[in-house]
Amino acid sequence: MSNYPNMSYCMCENTLLALQQVVDSMQEEGLAFILEMSREERRAFQELFYACESFINQAEELQDQVQDMKQGFTL
């Protein structure tokens, strides 16, 4: 994980703060948030969108596994 921006012990906390900054800007600026982006920033915004979708899918799978463990099932 040496080329990631966060240390593993605080990556969720740091990422949450950064994502909240983006969400706050989206809410405050509305459409201007996207219209005023550079091409590179717009590309990163799109990649962030896909990463959030992937995060949700992976988090749901992990939650299902935790529930299965709590019910005594093993996968």
LOGU-725707 format. One record per atom (N, C-alpha, C): residue in one letter; x, z negated, y negated; atom name; residue number from 1. Coordinates in pm, 1 decimal, padded with zeros to 6 digits, always signed. Layout:
<sites>
["a", [X, Z, Y], "CA", NUM]
...
</sites>
This chain:
<sites>
["m", [+00081.6, +00000.0, +00120.3], "N", 1]
["m", [+00000.0, +00000.0, +00000.0], "CA", 1]
["m", [+00085.3, +00000.0, -00125.8], "C", 1]
["s", [+00207.5, +00040.4, -00117.3], "N", 2]
["s", [+00299.6, +00030.1, -00230.4], "CA", 2]
["s", [+00263.2, +00121.5, -00346.5], "C", 2]
["n", [+00187.5, +00227.3, -00324.8], "N", 3]
["n", [+00155.7, +00317.4, -00435.2], "CA", 3]
["n", [+00013.5, +00296.1, -00488.2], "C", 3]
["y", [-00043.8, +00179.8, -00462.9], "N", 4]
["y", [-00174.6, +00145.0, -00516.9], "CA", 4]
["y", [-00156.5, +00058.5, -00641.0], "C", 4]
["p", [-00252.9, +00066.3, -00736.8], "N", 5]
["p", [-00235.2, -00005.9, -00863.5], "CA", 5]
["p", [-00259.4, -00155.7, -00856.6], "C", 5]
["n", [-00317.8, -00206.8, -00749.1], "N", 6]
["n", [-00350.0, -00349.4, -00740.7], "CA", 6]
["n", [-00282.6, -00413.2, -00620.3], "C", 6]
["m", [-00249.4, -00539.9, -00633.3], "N", 7]
["m", [-00198.9, -00616.9, -00520.7], "CA", 7]
["m", [-00316.1, -00645.1, -00428.1], "C", 7]
["s", [-00292.0, -00649.0, -00298.0], "N", 8]
["s", [-00401.6, -00662.8, -00201.9], "CA", 8]
["s", [-00481.2, -00791.7, -00219.7], "C", 8]
["y", [-00418.2, -00898.1, -00268.1], "N", 9]
["y", [-00488.3, -01026.1, -00280.4], "CA", 9]
["y", [-00586.1, -01029.8, -00397.6], "C", 9]
["c", [-00579.2, -00932.0, -00488.2], "N", 10]
["c", [-00669.3, -00933.6, -00603.7], "CA", 10]
["c", [-00729.4, -00796.3, -00633.0], "C", 10]
["m", [-00722.2, -00703.0, -00537.2], "N", 11]
["m", [-00766.5, -00567.4, -00566.1], "CA", 11]
["m", [-00916.1, -00557.5, -00593.1], "C", 11]
["c", [-00999.1, -00634.1, -00521.9], "N", 12]
["c", [-01143.3, -00627.5, -00546.5], "CA", 12]
["c", [-01177.3, -00684.5, -00683.8], "C", 12]
["e", [-01115.8, -00796.6, -00717.6], "N", 13]
["e", [-01142.5, -00858.0, -00848.0], "CA", 13]
["e", [-01100.1, -00765.1, -00961.9], "C", 13]
["n", [-00980.3, -00708.3, -00953.3], "N", 14]
["n", [-00930.9, -00619.6, -01058.9], "CA", 14]
["n", [-01013.3, -00491.5, -01067.4], "C", 14]
["t", [-01048.6, -00436.0, -00952.2], "N", 15]
["t", [-01126.2, -00312.9, -00950.5], "CA", 15]
["t", [-01265.6, -00336.6, -01005.9], "C", 15]
["l", [-01325.7, -00451.6, -00973.5], "N", 16]
["l", [-01456.8, -00485.0, -01028.3], "CA", 16]
["l", [-01451.6, -00488.3, -01180.5], "C", 16]
["l", [-01349.4, -00550.3, -01235.9], "N", 17]
["l", [-01337.0, -00557.4, -01381.9], "CA", 17]
["l", [-01322.5, -00417.9, -01443.4], "C", 17]
["a", [-01243.2, -00332.8, -01380.1], "N", 18]
["a", [-01223.0, -00197.4, -01431.3], "CA", 18]
["a", [-01351.4, -00115.1, -01419.5], "C", 18]
["l", [-01420.5, -00128.0, -01306.8], "N", 19]
["l", [-01544.6, -00054.4, -01288.4], "CA", 19]
["l", [-01651.2, -00103.1, -01385.7], "C", 19]
["q", [-01655.0, -00232.3, -01412.9], "N", 20]
["q", [-01751.3, -00284.9, -01509.7], "CA", 20]
["q", [-01725.1, -00228.7, -01649.0], "C", 20]
["q", [-01598.1, -00208.1, -01682.1], "N", 21]
["q", [-01563.7, -00147.5, -01810.8], "CA", 21]
["q", [-01621.1, -00005.9, -01819.6], "C", 21]
["v", [-01610.0, +00069.8, -01710.9], "N", 22]
["v", [-01663.4, +00205.6, -01708.0], "CA", 22]
["v", [-01815.9, +00202.5, -01721.3], "C", 22]
["v", [-01881.0, +00116.4, -01644.1], "N", 23]
["v", [-02027.3, +00106.4, -01648.5], "CA", 23]
["v", [-02074.5, +00066.6, -01788.5], "C", 23]
["d", [-02007.3, -00028.7, -01848.7], "N", 24]
["d", [-02044.1, -00071.4, -01984.3], "CA", 24]
["d", [-02031.6, +00044.5, -02083.0], "C", 24]
["s", [-01924.6, +00121.1, -02071.6], "N", 25]
["s", [-01905.8, +00236.4, -02160.6], "CA", 25]
["s", [-02012.8, +00341.9, -02137.8], "C", 25]
["m", [-02048.9, +00364.6, -02012.3], "N", 26]
["m", [-02154.7, +00461.1, -01981.2], "CA", 26]
["m", [-02285.9, +00418.6, -02046.5], "C", 26]
["q", [-02317.9, +00289.9, -02037.4], "N", 27]
["q", [-02442.5, +00238.9, -02095.0], "CA", 27]
["q", [-02441.1, +00245.8, -02247.3], "C", 27]
["e", [-02329.5, +00210.6, -02306.7], "N", 28]
["e", [-02320.6, +00207.6, -02453.0], "CA", 28]
["e", [-02316.5, +00347.1, -02513.8], "C", 28]
["e", [-02242.4, +00438.2, -02451.1], "N", 29]
["e", [-02218.9, +00569.4, -02510.6], "CA", 29]
["e", [-02317.4, +00675.7, -02466.0], "C", 29]
["g", [-02384.8, +00654.5, -02353.7], "N", 30]
["g", [-02478.6, +00754.5, -02303.9], "CA", 30]
["g", [-02409.4, +00885.5, -02271.7], "C", 30]
["l", [-02474.2, +00995.5, -02305.2], "N", 31]
["l", [-02422.3, +01128.6, -02274.1], "CA", 31]
["l", [-02285.8, +01154.8, -02337.7], "C", 31]
["a", [-02260.5, +01095.2, -02453.1], "N", 32]
["a", [-02131.6, +01112.5, -02520.8], "CA", 32]
["a", [-02016.0, +01066.6, -02432.0], "C", 32]
["f", [-02044.5, +00971.2, -02342.4], "N", 33]
["f", [-01940.7, +00922.3, -02251.6], "CA", 33]
["f", [-01876.9, +01037.6, -02175.2], "C", 33]
["i", [-01958.5, +01127.7, -02124.8], "N", 34]
["i", [-01906.3, +01242.2, -02047.7], "CA", 34]
["i", [-01862.9, +01354.9, -02139.6], "C", 34]
["l", [-01940.7, +01382.6, -02242.2], "N", 35]
["l", [-01910.5, +01496.5, -02329.2], "CA", 35]
["l", [-01777.1, +01483.7, -02400.5], "C", 35]
["e", [-01733.1, +01361.7, -02426.9], "N", 36]
["e", [-01608.6, +01340.9, -02500.1], "CA", 36]
["e", [-01486.5, +01325.2, -02409.7], "C", 36]
["m", [-01505.2, +01339.3, -02279.7], "N", 37]
["m", [-01392.8, +01325.7, -02185.1], "CA", 37]
["m", [-01304.5, +01449.5, -02184.3], "C", 37]
["s", [-01177.7, +01427.1, -02159.1], "N", 38]
["s", [-01087.7, +01539.7, -02134.6], "CA", 38]
["s", [-01118.5, +01596.8, -01996.3], "C", 38]
["r", [-01066.4, +01711.3, -01966.9], "N", 39]
["r", [-01085.4, +01773.5, -01835.7], "CA", 39]
["r", [-01033.3, +01682.0, -01724.5], "C", 39]
["e", [-00917.3, +01622.1, -01745.6], "N", 40]
["e", [-00858.4, +01534.8, -01645.1], "CA", 40]
["e", [-00943.2, +01409.5, -01623.0], "C", 40]
["e", [-00994.6, +01355.1, -01733.1], "N", 41]
["e", [-01077.4, +01235.0, -01722.4], "CA", 41]
["e", [-01209.8, +01267.1, -01653.8], "C", 41]
["r", [-01265.0, +01384.1, -01681.2], "N", 42]
["r", [-01389.5, +01425.6, -01615.3], "CA", 42]
["r", [-01368.0, +01443.2, -01465.6], "C", 42]
["r", [-01252.1, +01497.7, -01427.3], "N", 43]
["r", [-01219.0, +01511.5, -01285.6], "CA", 43]
["r", [-01207.5, +01374.0, -01220.6], "C", 43]
["a", [-01141.9, +01281.8, -01289.3], "N", 44]
["a", [-01127.7, +01146.0, -01236.7], "CA", 44]
["a", [-01263.9, +01077.9, -01226.5], "C", 44]
["f", [-01352.9, +01102.8, -01322.1], "N", 45]
["f", [-01487.7, +01047.7, -01318.6], "CA", 45]
["f", [-01561.5, +01096.9, -01194.0], "C", 45]
["q", [-01548.6, +01224.4, -01164.3], "N", 46]
["q", [-01612.3, +01281.2, -01045.0], "CA", 46]
["q", [-01553.8, +01219.5, -00917.9], "C", 46]
["e", [-01423.6, +01203.7, -00913.2], "N", 47]
["e", [-01359.4, +01141.2, -00797.7], "CA", 47]
["e", [-01401.7, +00994.8, -00783.7], "C", 47]
["l", [-01418.3, +00926.7, -00896.6], "N", 48]
["l", [-01465.8, +00788.7, -00893.7], "CA", 48]
["l", [-01607.1, +00782.9, -00836.3], "C", 48]
["f", [-01689.9, +00878.7, -00872.6], "N", 49]
["f", [-01825.5, +00886.2, -00818.4], "CA", 49]
["f", [-01820.6, +00897.4, -00665.9], "C", 49]
["y", [-01736.6, +00987.5, -00614.9], "N", 50]
["y", [-01724.8, +01005.0, -00469.6], "CA", 50]
["y", [-01666.8, +00879.5, -00403.4], "C", 50]
["a", [-01571.5, +00816.1, -00470.0], "N", 51]
["a", [-01512.4, +00694.2, -00415.2], "CA", 51]
["a", [-01616.9, +00582.3, -00407.7], "C", 51]
["c", [-01704.1, +00574.3, -00506.5], "N", 52]
["c", [-01810.2, +00473.0, -00503.7], "CA", 52]
["c", [-01907.7, +00499.9, -00389.6], "C", 52]
["e", [-01940.5, +00625.0, -00366.5], "N", 53]
["e", [-02026.3, +00658.7, -00252.2], "CA", 53]
["e", [-01960.5, +00617.4, -00121.7], "C", 53]
["s", [-01833.5, +00647.5, -00107.9], "N", 54]
["s", [-01759.3, +00611.0, +00012.0], "CA", 54]
["s", [-01752.7, +00459.8, +00028.3], "C", 54]
["f", [-01730.9, +00389.1, -00082.2], "N", 55]
["f", [-01727.0, +00243.4, -00079.6], "CA", 55]
["f", [-01858.7, +00187.1, -00027.2], "C", 55]
["i", [-01969.2, +00238.1, -00078.1], "N", 56]
["i", [-02100.6, +00189.6, -00034.7], "CA", 56]
["i", [-02119.3, +00212.8, +00114.2], "C", 56]
["n", [-02084.7, +00331.4, +00161.5], "N", 57]
["n", [-02098.8, +00361.8, +00304.7], "CA", 57]
["n", [-02013.0, +00269.4, +00390.5], "C", 57]
["q", [-01887.5, +00250.5, +00351.7], "N", 58]
["q", [-01798.1, +00165.2, +00428.5], "CA", 58]
["q", [-01842.8, +00018.8, +00423.0], "C", 58]
["a", [-01887.5, -00026.6, +00306.6], "N", 59]
["a", [-01933.0, -00165.0, +00292.1], "CA", 59]
["a", [-02056.1, -00190.8, +00378.5], "C", 59]
["e", [-02146.6, -00095.6, +00384.2], "N", 60]
["e", [-02265.3, -00111.1, +00468.7], "CA", 60]
["e", [-02226.7, -00119.3, +00615.5], "C", 60]
["e", [-02131.7, -00036.8, +00657.7], "N", 61]
["e", [-02085.1, -00041.9, +00796.9], "CA", 61]
["e", [-02023.1, -00178.2, +00828.5], "C", 61]
["l", [-01941.7, -00228.4, +00738.7], "N", 62]
["l", [-01880.5, -00359.5, +00759.8], "CA", 62]
["l", [-01985.9, -00470.2, +00763.6], "C", 62]
["q", [-02084.0, -00461.9, +00675.1], "N", 63]
["q", [-02190.9, -00561.8, +00675.9], "CA", 63]
["q", [-02269.0, -00557.7, +00807.4], "C", 63]
["d", [-02293.0, -00437.7, +00858.9], "N", 64]
["d", [-02360.2, -00425.3, +00988.3], "CA", 64]
["d", [-02277.3, -00489.6, +01099.1], "C", 64]
["q", [-02146.1, -00469.3, +01094.0], "N", 65]
["q", [-02058.6, -00528.5, +01195.2], "CA", 65]
["q", [-02060.9, -00681.4, +01186.3], "C", 65]
["v", [-02062.2, -00733.7, +01066.0], "N", 66]
["v", [-02069.1, -00879.1, +01048.3], "CA", 66]
["v", [-02200.8, -00931.3, +01105.2], "C", 66]
["q", [-02309.8, -00863.8, +01076.2], "N", 67]
["q", [-02439.4, -00906.1, +01128.7], "CA", 67]
["q", [-02440.9, -00902.5, +01281.2], "C", 67]
["d", [-02381.7, -00798.2, +01339.7], "N", 68]
["d", [-02373.4, -00788.7, +01486.0], "CA", 68]
["d", [-02294.0, -00905.2, +01542.9], "C", 68]
["m", [-02184.5, -00941.0, +01477.9], "N", 69]
["m", [-02103.2, -01054.0, +01523.7], "CA", 69]
["m", [-02182.3, -01183.1, +01515.9], "C", 69]
["k", [-02256.2, -01201.2, +01408.2], "N", 70]
["k", [-02335.9, -01322.4, +01390.8], "CA", 70]
["k", [-02445.3, -01334.1, +01497.1], "C", 70]
["q", [-02489.7, -01219.4, +01548.3], "N", 71]
["q", [-02593.6, -01219.4, +01650.6], "CA", 71]
["q", [-02534.7, -01226.0, +01790.4], "C", 71]
["g", [-02401.7, -01231.0, +01799.6], "N", 72]
["g", [-02336.1, -01242.7, +01928.4], "CA", 72]
["g", [-02303.5, -01111.4, +01995.7], "C", 72]
["f", [-02322.0, -01000.4, +01927.9], "N", 73]
["f", [-02290.9, -00870.5, +01984.8], "CA", 73]
["f", [-02148.9, -00830.7, +01947.2], "C", 73]
["t", [-02085.3, -00755.7, +02032.7], "N", 74]
["t", [-01954.4, -00700.2, +02000.1], "CA", 74]
["t", [-01963.4, -00550.0, +02008.1], "C", 74]
["l", [-01889.6, -00483.7, +01924.6], "N", 75]
["l", [-01890.1, -00336.3, +01922.6], "CA", 75]
["l", [-01776.8, -00281.5, +02002.2], "C", 75]
</sites>
